[in-house]
Amino acid sequence: MNLSFDDLKNFLEEKTDLYNRQDFIKDDPIQIPHSFSLKQDIEISGLLAATLAWGKRIIIINSSRKLMQLMDNQPYDFVMNHSYNDLKVFKNFKHRTYNSNDVIFFIKGLKSIYHEYNSLENAFAGNEPYVGIINFRTKMMQTAHEYRSEKHISNPAKGSAAKRLNMFLRWMVRKDKSNVDFGIWNNYKPSQLYIPLDVHSGRVARELGLLKRKQNDKKAVEELTAKLRVFDSNDPVKYDYALFGLGVFENF
């Protein structure tokens, strides 16, 4: 697809406005943290929903909702006050390769972080988002875990696109009038965020001439985000709605 700069910008703006609205929430995993009002509940439910965000969206939503139910729909209280016996409720939980042992690792790791900080925002601190993701990952890995659980927390230091954690950061940091994203963190500016690159947004970005790199990795994220910053330097990841919507809803 060969569009002029102005035509491409207008096209992306139009599609962003189409999908970045309240109706988007009901069919997206972001509905899980939207069920809560306490900041820590939003953070924990959002992180877990983002962690499970691969596969069909309805299955992601159902698995995330089930996880919240197992935590008595009080994720922060559960994380901070669970007993050994309470963890048995996750015995049969499974979402693709994410199983009960992974849930327990996350719960214990989050408890440790919340004992140190009042908000996960502090655990993601850094001079830019990928550094923040690495810092969060490092803190989580201090909790005893099976080696297999490490794959559920992306490692940008090894070139990972970190799609799910970049999406989580978009949820927490990005602010706009639509109120789909929460904008409850101030550790980063929206201008610093990276696009949550997946197979759908990557395909659309290449079709639009926004991305040349073939792999969906950290370098591709940086390349695409740099292009999107040309269209809006203050809020480049708003175009995630356009790229994702075109790929998923319009089969672009």
Backbone bond lengths (Angstrom), bond angles and torsions (degrees), N, CA, C in turn:
res aa  C-N    CA-C-N  psi(-1)  N-CA   C-N-CA  omega(-1)  CA-C   N-CA-C  phi
1 M - - - 1.467 - - 1.524 108.59 -
2 N 1.299 117.36 121.15 1.460 122.33 -173.84 1.532 109.88 -113.81
3 L 1.339 115.91 101.32 1.457 121.16 -179.13 1.521 109.71 -118.92
4 S 1.304 116.71 152.10 1.460 120.30 173.70 1.521 108.94 -69.25
5 F 1.330 116.11 165.85 1.468 120.52 179.73 1.525 110.63 -55.16
6 D 1.321 116.88 -49.80 1.465 120.73 -177.10 1.526 111.54 -64.42
7 D 1.326 116.64 -41.54 1.468 119.94 -179.63 1.528 110.79 -66.41
8 L 1.329 116.32 -40.24 1.460 119.67 179.56 1.520 110.73 -67.17
9 K 1.309 116.91 -43.07 1.476 120.33 177.49 1.527 110.43 -60.28
10 N 1.324 117.33 -45.96 1.464 120.83 179.98 1.526 111.20 -63.17
11 F 1.337 115.82 -39.60 1.462 120.84 178.50 1.525 110.46 -62.33
12 L 1.328 117.37 -46.72 1.461 121.44 179.73 1.521 111.67 -65.08
13 E 1.329 116.42 -39.58 1.465 120.14 178.57 1.524 110.78 -63.63
14 E 1.319 115.69 -42.41 1.465 120.61 -179.73 1.524 111.08 -62.47
15 K 1.330 116.63 -44.61 1.461 120.35 -178.73 1.531 111.52 -71.95
16 T 1.324 116.91 -33.45 1.465 119.95 175.56 1.516 110.10 -63.02
17 D 1.316 116.74 -45.84 1.470 120.38 178.96 1.526 111.47 -63.28
18 L 1.320 116.12 -32.35 1.466 120.53 -179.25 1.530 111.76 -66.87
19 Y 1.330 116.00 -40.39 1.465 119.36 -173.81 1.525 114.14 -101.86
20 N 1.309 118.37 -23.76 1.462 120.98 -179.94 1.524 109.88 -83.60
21 R 1.313 115.10 71.11 1.456 121.75 -179.06 1.525 109.61 -148.39
22 Q 1.308 117.16 167.54 1.460 122.38 -173.15 1.534 112.98 -57.09
23 D 1.329 116.97 -32.50 1.466 119.92 179.79 1.523 112.33 -60.73
24 F 1.336 117.06 -23.80 1.457 121.74 -179.58 1.528 111.41 -63.75
25 I 1.339 116.09 -31.69 1.465 120.95 -171.29 1.522 112.35 -62.79
26 K 1.320 117.47 -40.82 1.469 120.45 -170.94 1.524 113.74 -66.15
27 D 1.320 118.41 -19.42 1.455 121.24 -178.75 1.529 112.73 -113.90
28 D 1.325 116.78 14.18 1.456 120.98 -174.45 1.527 110.16 -127.48
29 P 1.336 118.42 150.76 1.470 120.45 177.98 1.524 114.19 -58.00
30 I 1.331 118.15 -17.58 1.469 119.64 177.95 1.525 111.37 -63.72
31 Q 1.350 117.56 -14.41 1.457 119.92 176.56 1.525 111.36 -63.07
32 I 1.331 118.48 -25.91 1.463 121.26 -177.46 1.522 110.94 -64.23
33 P 1.337 119.97 -56.89 1.473 117.61 176.10 1.517 113.64 -65.26
34 H 1.334 118.02 -22.83 1.461 119.78 177.29 1.532 111.67 -70.00
35 S 1.311 117.52 -5.89 1.469 120.85 176.56 1.527 111.96 -81.02
36 F 1.332 116.49 -6.86 1.466 120.51 -173.28 1.521 111.64 -122.81
37 S 1.342 115.52 160.73 1.453 121.23 177.70 1.527 112.41 -119.09
38 L 1.327 118.22 -29.44 1.465 121.12 177.75 1.519 109.57 -67.86
39 K 1.322 116.74 133.65 1.461 120.93 -175.69 1.528 112.07 -54.50
40 Q 1.324 116.84 -46.44 1.465 120.03 -177.33 1.531 111.83 -67.33
41 D 1.328 117.48 -33.94 1.470 120.43 175.44 1.524 110.45 -65.18
42 I 1.326 116.48 -40.75 1.468 120.80 178.01 1.522 109.85 -62.76
43 E 1.334 116.61 -44.13 1.464 121.01 -178.91 1.521 111.62 -62.20
44 I 1.328 116.73 -50.55 1.469 120.27 -175.54 1.517 111.27 -67.78
45 S 1.329 117.16 -47.14 1.465 119.75 -179.60 1.526 110.24 -65.28
46 G 1.333 116.51 -36.62 1.458 120.25 177.97 1.517 112.23 -66.15
47 L 1.327 116.39 -44.57 1.462 119.79 179.21 1.522 111.05 -62.12
48 L 1.320 117.16 -44.12 1.469 120.18 -178.75 1.530 111.03 -68.21
49 A 1.338 117.42 -40.93 1.468 119.91 177.89 1.526 110.52 -64.27
50 A 1.324 117.28 -41.00 1.462 120.61 177.78 1.527 111.14 -65.25
51 T 1.315 116.27 -37.71 1.466 120.71 179.51 1.524 111.45 -63.74
52 L 1.319 116.44 -33.49 1.469 120.87 -179.73 1.530 112.79 -87.15
53 A 1.329 116.90 1.49 1.464 120.84 -169.84 1.527 113.03 -81.57
54 W 1.315 114.57 66.69 1.461 118.66 165.19 1.520 107.59 -146.56
55 G 1.346 114.57 138.50 1.455 120.59 -172.63 1.520 110.06 109.14
56 K 1.328 116.77 -163.36 1.458 121.17 -179.41 1.521 110.47 -70.01
57 R 1.325 114.95 138.08 1.457 119.53 -173.57 1.526 112.84 -61.73
58 I 1.324 117.87 -38.96 1.462 120.01 -179.53 1.522 111.14 -64.46
59 I 1.323 116.93 -35.20 1.467 120.75 177.84 1.526 110.14 -71.22
60 I 1.336 116.64 -39.95 1.472 121.02 176.24 1.528 109.81 -58.73
61 I 1.332 115.36 -47.15 1.467 120.07 -178.70 1.526 110.92 -63.51
62 N 1.335 117.09 -44.22 1.462 120.37 -179.53 1.520 111.48 -64.39
63 S 1.331 117.14 -41.79 1.467 120.61 179.24 1.528 110.31 -65.56
64 S 1.317 116.72 -41.44 1.466 120.90 180.00 1.524 110.75 -65.92
65 R 1.327 116.07 -41.84 1.459 119.74 178.87 1.530 110.82 -64.83
66 K 1.327 116.26 -39.24 1.458 120.60 177.05 1.523 110.76 -61.62
67 L 1.321 116.40 -42.02 1.462 120.84 179.25 1.525 110.73 -61.91
68 M 1.321 116.94 -40.93 1.464 120.20 177.95 1.531 110.61 -65.13
69 Q 1.319 116.84 -39.54 1.469 120.37 178.51 1.520 111.18 -62.85
70 L 1.320 116.70 -39.27 1.468 120.55 178.67 1.526 111.57 -67.29
71 M 1.339 115.91 -20.17 1.465 121.20 176.66 1.528 110.72 -99.65
72 D 1.329 115.87 21.12 1.465 123.22 178.12 1.527 112.23 58.95
73 N 1.335 116.55 27.01 1.460 122.54 -178.33 1.531 112.30 52.37
74 Q 1.320 114.81 29.93 1.464 122.31 174.62 1.537 108.13 -137.20
75 P 1.320 117.20 69.14 1.464 119.61 -170.44 1.533 114.19 -58.98
76 Y 1.327 117.99 -40.80 1.466 118.73 -179.02 1.523 111.10 -66.82
77 D 1.310 116.63 -45.33 1.463 120.23 177.94 1.522 110.47 -60.96
78 F 1.333 116.84 -40.70 1.462 120.04 -179.95 1.522 110.59 -64.87
79 V 1.315 117.18 -46.13 1.462 121.55 -179.57 1.524 110.71 -57.95
80 M 1.304 116.57 -44.45 1.461 120.33 -172.86 1.521 113.67 -81.95
81 N 1.322 118.20 -25.64 1.470 119.95 -170.29 1.524 114.42 -123.49
82 H 1.324 119.20 9.56 1.465 120.41 -178.00 1.527 111.14 -67.53
83 S 1.311 113.79 151.56 1.468 121.27 172.78 1.528 108.63 -104.58
84 Y 1.304 115.42 172.70 1.474 120.16 178.07 1.520 110.40 -58.14
85 N 1.335 116.43 -42.96 1.466 120.07 -178.75 1.526 112.30 -67.16
86 D 1.323 117.18 -30.93 1.467 120.58 179.57 1.525 111.57 -61.04
87 L 1.325 116.58 -30.63 1.457 121.09 -176.80 1.529 112.55 -71.44
88 K 1.322 116.77 -13.33 1.465 120.01 -179.50 1.523 112.84 -67.45
89 V 1.338 116.88 -18.35 1.468 119.33 -178.71 1.528 111.55 -65.61
90 F 1.327 117.24 -17.81 1.460 120.55 -178.18 1.532 112.91 -90.45
91 K 1.304 116.60 5.96 1.465 121.55 -172.74 1.519 113.08 -51.26
92 N 1.320 117.22 -42.46 1.462 120.60 -175.51 1.526 113.27 -104.46
93 F 1.331 116.63 9.99 1.461 118.35 -178.90 1.527 110.58 -73.80
94 K 1.337 114.47 136.55 1.458 119.55 177.73 1.525 109.61 -157.16
95 H 1.307 115.93 132.76 1.473 121.81 171.42 1.519 106.45 -134.64
96 R 1.307 115.40 105.88 1.462 121.21 -174.47 1.525 109.33 53.46
97 T 1.331 119.13 -115.82 1.467 119.37 -178.88 1.533 112.46 -97.07
98 Y 1.326 116.56 3.95 1.468 121.35 179.97 1.524 107.96 -92.31
99 N 1.349 116.40 115.85 1.471 119.21 -173.20 1.530 112.03 -122.03
100 S 1.314 115.89 -170.68 1.464 121.78 -174.85 1.528 112.35 -59.23
101 N 1.311 117.69 -38.63 1.465 120.33 179.17 1.530 111.44 -64.00
102 D 1.333 115.36 -35.62 1.462 119.45 178.35 1.529 110.68 -68.90
103 V 1.335 116.73 -41.06 1.463 120.56 177.54 1.528 110.06 -58.49
104 I 1.321 115.46 -48.18 1.469 120.39 -177.21 1.528 110.81 -63.34
105 F 1.323 116.77 -40.12 1.470 120.55 175.67 1.523 110.40 -58.95
106 F 1.324 117.02 -45.84 1.460 120.22 -179.62 1.523 110.80 -63.32
107 I 1.315 117.27 -43.23 1.461 120.91 -178.65 1.526 110.73 -62.87
108 K 1.318 116.61 -45.46 1.471 119.90 179.89 1.527 111.36 -67.56
109 G 1.324 116.30 -40.38 1.455 119.75 178.38 1.522 111.96 -64.09
110 L 1.337 115.96 -41.71 1.464 120.20 179.07 1.525 111.51 -67.04
111 K 1.309 116.60 -37.21 1.471 119.46 177.15 1.520 110.53 -60.86
112 S 1.312 116.40 -43.42 1.460 120.69 178.22 1.525 111.30 -61.37
113 I 1.317 116.72 -42.55 1.465 120.88 179.91 1.523 110.90 -66.11
114 Y 1.340 117.05 -42.33 1.461 119.62 -178.89 1.534 112.06 -71.53
115 H 1.317 117.87 -21.35 1.466 119.35 172.27 1.525 110.44 -70.23
116 E 1.316 116.66 -27.74 1.460 121.82 -180.00 1.524 111.84 -89.67
117 Y 1.345 116.78 -36.72 1.463 121.74 -175.50 1.526 110.19 -128.64
118 N 1.319 114.95 155.90 1.459 120.12 175.90 1.521 112.23 -80.52
119 S 1.337 116.31 -19.35 1.464 121.00 -176.03 1.519 109.86 -144.43
120 L 1.320 116.21 148.74 1.462 120.60 173.82 1.517 111.70 -62.90
121 E 1.316 116.30 -19.27 1.460 120.78 178.50 1.530 110.91 -53.25
122 N 1.325 116.48 -39.53 1.456 120.52 -179.21 1.524 112.50 -70.16
123 A 1.337 116.31 -30.78 1.465 120.30 179.15 1.522 111.43 -71.73
124 F 1.321 117.13 -23.19 1.465 122.60 178.66 1.534 111.72 -96.53
125 A 1.328 117.47 16.73 1.459 120.70 -177.35 1.530 110.85 -68.01
126 G 1.330 115.48 146.16 1.462 121.98 177.95 1.513 108.71 172.71
127 N 1.325 116.58 172.85 1.463 118.27 -179.07 1.523 112.69 -79.36
128 E 1.341 116.05 -10.68 1.472 120.89 173.37 1.525 108.10 -160.26
129 P 1.349 117.81 162.06 1.467 120.66 -169.34 1.527 116.00 -57.58
130 Y 1.336 118.39 -39.07 1.459 117.78 -179.62 1.526 111.52 -66.16
131 V 1.319 117.24 -34.56 1.461 120.62 174.48 1.526 109.50 -64.87
132 G 1.334 116.40 -40.97 1.456 120.43 177.69 1.519 112.53 -61.56
133 I 1.332 116.90 -41.22 1.466 120.66 177.93 1.524 110.31 -62.88
134 I 1.322 116.61 -43.49 1.471 120.38 178.48 1.526 110.36 -63.23
135 N 1.331 117.61 -40.36 1.467 120.68 178.69 1.521 111.14 -64.10
136 F 1.331 116.23 -41.86 1.466 119.74 177.17 1.524 110.23 -62.85
137 R 1.308 116.72 -45.84 1.456 121.18 -179.61 1.529 110.95 -59.67
138 T 1.306 116.54 -42.56 1.467 121.33 179.60 1.520 110.91 -61.07
139 K 1.328 116.66 -42.41 1.463 120.40 179.30 1.525 111.05 -65.95
140 M 1.321 116.99 -41.48 1.460 120.24 179.33 1.532 111.44 -64.10
141 M 1.316 116.91 -38.31 1.455 120.14 -176.52 1.525 113.12 -70.14
142 Q 1.321 117.26 -9.19 1.457 120.36 175.85 1.520 112.09 -74.44
143 T 1.333 116.36 -13.80 1.465 122.20 175.45 1.524 109.06 -86.51
144 A 1.325 116.53 136.95 1.467 120.99 179.74 1.521 110.16 -55.45
145 H 1.332 116.35 135.72 1.463 120.24 -176.34 1.518 110.84 -160.32
146 E 1.320 114.72 163.16 1.455 120.27 171.95 1.530 107.98 -78.54
147 Y 1.305 116.92 146.89 1.462 121.12 -179.32 1.525 111.01 -56.43
148 R 1.329 117.21 -37.32 1.460 121.58 -177.25 1.531 112.20 -60.83
149 S 1.332 117.49 -25.21 1.462 120.34 -178.39 1.519 112.28 -71.24
150 E 1.315 117.52 -19.56 1.463 120.60 -175.91 1.530 112.35 -63.87
151 K 1.328 116.07 -27.43 1.471 118.85 -177.94 1.523 112.17 -67.80
152 H 1.319 117.57 -14.67 1.460 120.16 -177.88 1.523 112.66 -87.64
153 I 1.331 117.02 -0.46 1.462 121.11 172.56 1.525 106.32 -125.60
154 S 1.309 116.28 104.91 1.468 121.97 -172.82 1.527 111.91 -58.40
155 N 1.322 114.99 150.19 1.460 121.16 -178.55 1.526 110.52 -120.57
156 P 1.327 118.23 93.90 1.461 120.31 178.73 1.523 113.34 -60.47
157 A 1.337 117.31 -23.03 1.464 120.30 178.46 1.523 111.34 -62.59
158 K 1.327 116.50 -20.53 1.466 121.28 177.30 1.525 111.78 -105.45
159 G 1.334 116.31 15.90 1.457 120.50 174.33 1.511 116.14 91.88
160 S 1.337 117.26 7.54 1.463 119.88 -179.15 1.523 111.13 -68.26
161 A 1.324 115.84 141.93 1.467 121.12 174.78 1.518 111.62 -68.59
162 A 1.343 117.14 -22.62 1.469 122.69 179.87 1.525 111.42 53.04
163 K 1.321 115.84 46.94 1.461 121.04 -175.60 1.524 112.52 -54.89
164 R 1.329 116.76 -46.77 1.455 119.14 -173.85 1.524 112.24 -70.82
165 L 1.323 117.44 -37.17 1.464 119.56 178.57 1.520 111.37 -75.58
166 N 1.322 118.46 -32.23 1.459 119.77 172.92 1.527 110.62 -66.09
167 M 1.326 116.60 -35.31 1.457 120.32 175.98 1.530 110.14 -66.00
168 F 1.323 116.44 -43.50 1.466 121.10 177.31 1.525 110.63 -59.61
169 L 1.323 117.21 -42.67 1.460 120.30 178.05 1.534 111.09 -64.91
170 R 1.336 116.21 -36.48 1.463 118.49 175.46 1.524 110.14 -60.47
171 W 1.312 116.55 -44.82 1.456 121.03 179.14 1.532 111.42 -58.31
172 M 1.330 116.77 -46.02 1.465 121.58 -172.84 1.525 112.88 -77.75
173 V 1.337 118.30 -34.62 1.462 122.24 -169.21 1.518 113.45 -98.64
174 R 1.322 116.85 -41.67 1.461 120.24 -169.19 1.533 111.65 -70.11
175 K 1.309 115.78 136.29 1.465 122.40 -179.45 1.527 109.67 -123.26
176 D 1.313 117.04 134.79 1.463 120.14 168.00 1.523 109.57 -163.46
177 K 1.304 115.80 174.66 1.470 120.69 -171.97 1.516 113.64 -68.23
178 S 1.333 118.47 -17.07 1.465 120.46 -177.89 1.522 112.03 -73.97
179 N 1.341 116.72 -25.21 1.465 122.37 -179.95 1.531 113.18 60.58
180 V 1.324 116.84 30.14 1.463 119.52 170.41 1.521 108.33 -78.82
181 D 1.337 116.78 -54.05 1.460 120.48 171.26 1.523 108.78 -77.48
182 F 1.339 116.40 156.11 1.459 120.11 -169.44 1.532 114.33 -87.14
183 G 1.332 117.38 -38.07 1.456 120.22 -179.29 1.518 114.05 61.71
184 I 1.343 117.50 36.96 1.465 120.77 -177.41 1.525 112.81 -97.84
185 W 1.340 116.86 -3.02 1.467 120.75 176.68 1.522 110.00 -109.93
186 N 1.322 114.38 146.55 1.455 120.55 178.23 1.523 112.68 -122.23
187 N 1.340 116.90 12.24 1.468 119.57 -178.75 1.526 112.06 -71.17
188 Y 1.319 116.88 -22.86 1.468 121.42 175.18 1.521 109.09 -132.23
189 K 1.306 114.76 155.07 1.455 120.63 170.37 1.526 108.13 -87.53
190 P 1.319 118.34 149.38 1.466 119.79 175.76 1.525 112.91 -53.63
191 S 1.317 116.80 -29.64 1.465 121.07 -179.90 1.523 112.79 -65.34
192 Q 1.351 117.30 -20.58 1.458 121.48 -178.03 1.525 112.97 -88.27
193 L 1.311 117.45 -15.48 1.455 120.82 -172.81 1.526 112.43 -67.07
194 Y 1.334 114.93 155.92 1.464 122.04 176.76 1.523 110.20 -108.27
195 I 1.305 115.37 149.26 1.459 121.12 179.72 1.530 110.51 -66.03
196 P 1.330 118.75 133.84 1.468 121.02 174.29 1.535 109.63 -76.35
197 L 1.292 116.65 93.52 1.464 121.93 -171.27 1.522 111.37 -84.35
198 D 1.340 115.70 123.03 1.461 120.41 173.59 1.519 109.36 -130.76
199 V 1.313 116.65 -173.82 1.461 120.51 -174.62 1.528 111.30 -62.23
200 H 1.337 117.00 -35.53 1.457 120.51 -177.90 1.530 111.64 -72.33
201 S 1.331 116.01 -52.93 1.466 119.19 -178.36 1.520 111.17 -66.10
202 G 1.328 116.72 -33.81 1.457 120.28 177.36 1.519 112.06 -64.01
203 R 1.328 116.30 -43.61 1.463 120.63 179.82 1.525 110.80 -62.97
204 V 1.319 116.46 -45.44 1.461 120.84 -179.27 1.525 110.40 -65.46
205 A 1.335 116.82 -42.89 1.464 120.44 -179.47 1.522 111.48 -60.64
206 R 1.320 116.54 -39.12 1.474 119.34 178.45 1.528 110.89 -69.56
207 E 1.319 116.45 -38.16 1.463 120.33 179.00 1.530 110.86 -64.10
208 L 1.328 115.85 -32.94 1.471 120.57 -179.20 1.527 112.35 -86.75
209 G 1.323 117.03 -2.05 1.456 120.88 179.76 1.518 114.00 78.51
210 L 1.339 116.16 19.07 1.458 120.93 -179.73 1.522 112.76 -90.49
211 L 1.314 117.08 -15.35 1.460 121.31 -175.55 1.520 109.86 -142.34
212 K 1.315 115.22 127.58 1.463 120.17 178.95 1.523 112.13 -102.12
213 R 1.318 117.00 -33.40 1.462 120.04 -177.05 1.523 110.09 -61.90
214 K 1.314 116.36 137.46 1.461 121.19 -174.65 1.523 112.75 -82.41
215 Q 1.325 117.72 -35.68 1.458 120.06 -179.08 1.533 110.55 -80.04
216 N 1.330 115.86 145.67 1.463 120.41 174.19 1.526 108.82 -91.15
217 D 1.319 116.58 74.77 1.451 121.90 -176.75 1.531 110.35 -125.15
218 K 1.325 116.48 -172.14 1.462 121.41 -176.75 1.525 111.70 -59.28
219 K 1.321 117.47 -40.53 1.466 120.23 179.43 1.524 111.23 -64.10
220 A 1.328 116.56 -36.93 1.462 119.92 177.47 1.522 110.75 -66.84
221 V 1.325 116.51 -39.99 1.466 120.70 177.54 1.526 110.41 -60.24
222 E 1.323 115.70 -45.36 1.466 119.97 -179.07 1.529 111.17 -65.89
223 E 1.329 116.71 -38.76 1.463 120.53 178.47 1.524 111.31 -64.81
224 L 1.323 116.05 -47.65 1.459 120.18 -178.06 1.528 111.39 -67.34
225 T 1.323 116.90 -43.91 1.461 119.78 -179.34 1.528 110.99 -61.98
226 A 1.334 116.41 -38.71 1.470 119.85 177.57 1.523 110.89 -60.93
227 K 1.332 117.37 -39.25 1.462 121.09 177.83 1.525 110.72 -65.70
228 L 1.325 116.30 -41.87 1.462 120.33 -177.96 1.530 111.43 -69.47
229 R 1.322 116.74 -29.20 1.466 120.05 177.33 1.526 111.62 -66.14
230 V 1.309 117.34 -23.65 1.460 120.65 176.38 1.531 109.93 -66.84
231 F 1.341 116.30 -34.84 1.463 121.25 179.30 1.531 111.88 -78.25
232 D 1.331 116.72 -37.11 1.461 120.58 177.49 1.524 107.66 -152.51
233 S 1.311 116.59 100.73 1.465 120.76 -175.99 1.522 112.43 -71.28
234 N 1.316 117.89 -21.94 1.464 121.58 -178.44 1.527 113.04 -86.25
235 D 1.318 116.97 -26.29 1.475 119.99 -173.52 1.527 110.81 -148.83
236 P 1.325 118.23 61.51 1.470 120.46 -175.10 1.518 114.56 -65.38
237 V 1.341 117.95 -31.20 1.469 118.79 -174.28 1.527 112.82 -80.28
238 K 1.333 117.28 -2.53 1.466 117.96 172.89 1.527 109.92 -59.97
239 Y 1.342 116.02 -27.25 1.460 120.37 -179.03 1.532 112.23 -72.13
240 D 1.315 117.11 -6.14 1.462 119.66 172.54 1.522 110.21 -58.04
241 Y 1.332 116.50 -36.35 1.458 120.58 178.45 1.524 110.76 -62.46
242 A 1.325 116.39 -42.03 1.464 120.34 -179.45 1.525 110.91 -66.49
243 L 1.330 116.85 -49.23 1.465 120.81 -176.39 1.525 110.89 -65.68
244 F 1.336 116.30 -44.00 1.459 120.23 179.93 1.523 111.10 -67.64
245 G 1.323 116.67 -44.38 1.461 120.52 -179.77 1.515 112.44 -62.17
246 L 1.331 116.28 -43.08 1.475 120.34 177.68 1.515 110.89 -61.99
247 G 1.321 116.77 -39.40 1.456 120.02 -176.95 1.517 114.04 -76.01
248 V 1.325 116.50 -40.40 1.482 120.88 -174.32 1.526 112.43 -89.43
249 F 1.338 116.37 -45.51 1.464 119.78 -173.40 1.524 113.52 -91.66
250 E 1.339 116.15 -27.60 1.469 119.06 -176.25 1.513 112.73 -111.99
251 N 1.336 116.09 -1.56 1.476 120.60 179.47 1.523 111.29 48.12
252 F 1.336 114.32 45.92 1.467 122.02 -175.11 1.533 111.28 -64.47
